[in-house]
Each structure stands twice: as C-alpha cells, then as structure tokens.
Amino acid sequence: MTAPGDDDVAELARLLSRDVETLSDDELVGLIATWGALRKSAPEGIGRALAALYQRKRLSWPQIGRLTGIPQMTAHDWARPYLPQDDEEA
C-alpha cells in the first residue's frame, strides 16, 4: 500500500466517526489498512511538521510537547533528521 493521500485520510476520519459495529467487513479492512499506512508514514510527516514548528515559532521542546500532546523527547527524536545541524542541540 502506498502512503495515504488526502482522500484516504478523509475516508479514515469518516469511518472512525462511526460505530465499528455498523461498518461492513470491507470498511473495517479499509480502516485498518489506511490506519496502518498512516502509522508507517507518521514519523516522517510528523517529524517534518515538528521541525517546521520548532524553527518557525522557536518554541522549546517542552512547549511543543504541551501544545501537541507528543512527549517532548519523542517530538525531538522525530524532528531531529529534519533540523539543521545548528538547531539540533537547542
């Protein structure tokens, strides 16, 4: 499966808003497959977004953790590959 696109994310949100007991077998399989693809692509996508937030707002990692609900060490670890070398230790 390729990385999920906007349509996949919208479909996932639609399915998650429903009671799983009302979903067909095909919808359940689609929900699980899309969720799995999102989880695989999440560290890179979220890492890039965290790095951008850090660089734009000059927030501390604890502040970013509080704002996003992602533990600060996880946020920093995911962002590290996308930060310039001089920002990495900040």
JOLINQUI-V451701 format. One record per residue. N is the residue number from 1. RES is the residue in three letters. SS is DSSP state (helix for helix, strand for strand, loop for the rest). PHI is phi in whole degrees, -180 to 180 (* if undefined). D_CENTER is the distance of its C-alpha to the mean C-alpha in whole Angstrom. Layout:
n: (N | N)
res: (RES | RES)
ss: (SS | SS)
phi: (PHI | PHI)
d_center: (D_CENTER | D_CENTER)
This chain:
n: (1 | 2 | 3 | 4 | 5 | 6 | 7 | 8 | 9 | 10 | 11 | 12 | 13 | 14 | 15 | 16 | 17 | 18 | 19 | 20 | 21 | 22 | 23 | 24 | 25 | 26 | 27 | 28 | 29 | 30 | 31 | 32 | 33 | 34 | 35 | 36 | 37 | 38 | 39 | 40 | 41 | 42 | 43 | 44 | 45 | 46 | 47 | 48 | 49 | 50 | 51 | 52 | 53 | 54 | 55 | 56 | 57 | 58 | 59 | 60 | 61 | 62 | 63 | 64 | 65 | 66 | 67 | 68 | 69 | 70 | 71 | 72 | 73 | 74 | 75 | 76 | 77 | 78 | 79 | 80 | 81 | 82 | 83 | 84 | 85 | 86 | 87 | 88 | 89 | 90)
res: (MET | THR | ALA | PRO | GLY | ASP | ASP | ASP | VAL | ALA | GLU | LEU | ALA | ARG | LEU | LEU | SER | ARG | ASP | VAL | GLU | THR | LEU | SER | ASP | ASP | GLU | LEU | VAL | GLY | LEU | ILE | ALA | THR | TRP | GLY | ALA | LEU | ARG | LYS | SER | ALA | PRO | GLU | GLY | ILE | GLY | ARG | ALA | LEU | ALA | ALA | LEU | TYR | GLN | ARG | LYS | ARG | LEU | SER | TRP | PRO | GLN | ILE | GLY | ARG | LEU | THR | GLY | ILE | PRO | GLN | MET | THR | ALA | HIS | ASP | TRP | ALA | ARG | PRO | TYR | LEU | PRO | GLN | ASP | ASP | GLU | GLU | ALA)
ss: (loop | loop | loop | loop | loop | helix | helix | helix | helix | helix | helix | helix | helix | helix | helix | helix | loop | loop | loop | helix | helix | helix | loop | loop | helix | helix | helix | helix | helix | helix | helix | helix | helix | helix | helix | helix | helix | helix | helix | helix | helix | helix | helix | helix | helix | helix | helix | helix | helix | helix | helix | helix | helix | helix | helix | helix | helix | loop | loop | loop | helix | helix | helix | helix | helix | helix | helix | helix | loop | loop | loop | helix | helix | helix | helix | helix | helix | helix | helix | helix | loop | loop | loop | loop | helix | helix | helix | helix | loop | loop)
phi: (* | -81 | -59 | -68 | -101 | -59 | -65 | -65 | -65 | -63 | -66 | -62 | -61 | -63 | -67 | -68 | -77 | -99 | -69 | -60 | -67 | -93 | -83 | -74 | -59 | -63 | -67 | -63 | -62 | -62 | -61 | -66 | -65 | -67 | -61 | -62 | -66 | -64 | -62 | -68 | -88 | -61 | -56 | -70 | -62 | -70 | -59 | -64 | -66 | -63 | -62 | -65 | -62 | -60 | -72 | -73 | -93 | 54 | -84 | -78 | -64 | -62 | -64 | -63 | -60 | -65 | -69 | -99 | 81 | -94 | -52 | -57 | -68 | -65 | -58 | -66 | -61 | -70 | -81 | -48 | -65 | -110 | -100 | -61 | -51 | -70 | -90 | -63 | -91 | -69)
d_center: (17 | 16 | 12 | 12 | 13 | 13 | 16 | 14 | 11 | 14 | 16 | 14 | 14 | 18 | 18 | 16 | 18 | 21 | 23 | 22 | 26 | 27 | 25 | 26 | 26 | 25 | 22 | 21 | 21 | 19 | 16 | 16 | 16 | 13 | 11 | 12 | 11 | 7 | 7 | 9 | 8 | 4 | 6 | 8 | 6 | 4 | 8 | 10 | 9 | 10 | 13 | 14 | 14 | 16 | 18 | 19 | 19 | 20 | 19 | 19 | 17 | 18 | 18 | 14 | 14 | 16 | 14 | 11 | 12 | 10 | 13 | 15 | 15 | 12 | 11 | 14 | 13 | 10 | 12 | 15 | 15 | 15 | 17 | 21 | 23 | 25 | 22 | 20 | 23 | 23)
